[in-house]
């Protein structure tokens, strides 16, 4: 009988969830996963026991939390929890006292966590501890967009204070119609007029907005450092990589990255983490500013990240370190790892490469050459092949559906050209 403390993943992200399940499952640790999406490809992993759960948004998360508690009761005993979205992290942080008899997880105090996980909170922290960051303005009613627009260095980006605020049908319709040029849930503005026009259009629907000056430099100036700090706020694991390609280009998430070492990057990250007495899993994105050669903080993740699983391939298994610390198993700190190991999400990187080629920043030959070397493929694994197969079939289904929809539109336009013109 397996006496190891089981793990619960929620939601079952196709990147993070699979990486954690494969790391811990190979060690014989039972891995359970909950997700509201019955089609989550991670459920096909041989390391995962999957169950569908309610949406977290329903009734302030109460039905979801009750489902989690009932689910853990059925398993018996406690579970080590890995919450894999910002919404889930904040909910479990808020409810940590009511869940202490069911879940084990290490994280900073709720005030620190919520500040790091929100744009205005992170801005207050970096100001307090003098952490280099791009200039950020929160449009909270104390600022007039017309007055502030003339005081900024361009380009700038306009974005919601929380990404979920732009998930509404009204804003989605603006994006679909192309009335605002939006990439990765941000609007890039090159001039004061563009900023004012975009603000007025979005603010009429939701005025919870922030303006941030853009740090110059190519996407390869973006770096990410992931870590695990134990319950005593000491680093057990540290791992870094450079984002060579992102999707969408300019402001998206990584499609191709490589592991790297940089003492200055570690120094910048540790300065912040020690200052806030951080505990648990996390990651920080920085961009190297060519104007002063300083790393400027872009984003803070209070959870396991999209390609943190690369650390395990390089020598720093953050998921296992987190598991051991949660249940008080002694483990040696891991700070050394192999450099120049590739992480690539092939379907996203193919689309990213096409964008870079169109912009003249990449050739087809350069793209193919970049894929040579020791690597880790996102989602796909020879040892655990079923999620990759399910993901491939899902992509094929989406592609065929789009082709059929385009064909339907073409047929309608041929039959009713006048009506279609109208």
PyMOL commands that set and color helices and strands:
alter all, ss='L'
color gray80, all
select helices_A, chain A and resi 16-25+41-44+58-75+86-94+110-117+119-128+145-149+163-166+169-177+192-203+219-221+263-275+310-314+318-326+346-358+364-370+386-415+417-421
alter helices_A, ss='H'
color red, helices_A
select strands_A, chain A and resi 7-10+31-35+48-52+79-83+103-104+136-139+156-160+182-183+186-189+209-213+222-229+235-247+253-259+280-289+294-301+342-344+375-377
alter strands_A, ss='S'
color yellow, strands_A
deselect
rebuild
show_as cartoon
